[in-house]
Amino acid sequence: MASDGVITHRNVDVNGVRLHVAEAGPAGAPVVLLLHGFPELWYTWRHQMPALAAAGYRAVAPDMRGYGDSDAPSGGPDQYTALHVVGDLVALVDSLGQKQVFVVAHDWGALIGWSLCLFRPDRVKALVALSVAFNPRNPAVKPVDAFRALYGDDYYVCRFQFIGAWSS
């Protein structure tokens, strides 16, 4: 592992999928796990990774399940629940030999960061959530219905619910 801020790449098999992972910083350093948003990749963090490495951290930025060079499991939406993605991250942290990591997350990645903290608080030292504040789920309302009520049918999350929605 390069310790001079140079970003290296590798694949890691976790939770039944292969994740592409970009890394910078010394192998024994505290890990900062960087979670990208939608429709982003590890590349979102390309400027922060060398800075974190120079500050003595090991920056680790995966392409999350279904993104970039990581596997996109078949089987539909059932393969992309928060439990699946959090499971991927816990297995990634295990593969790094870490008990806990710092997490910095942006946009959709922030939602996953919040889920990681809720489901596995024992694995997170601290969370920095960028662009998305914590918003507890209301079990009486489906998230897409809440988005639709707030933003209308043309909101991107609502549009993605229909095959061919962007072609009209």
Summary of the structure (lengths in Angstrom):
residues: 168
radius of gyration: 16.6
end to end distance: 47.1
largest distance: 51.1
contacts: 505
relative contact order: 0.14
helix: 36%
strand: 23%
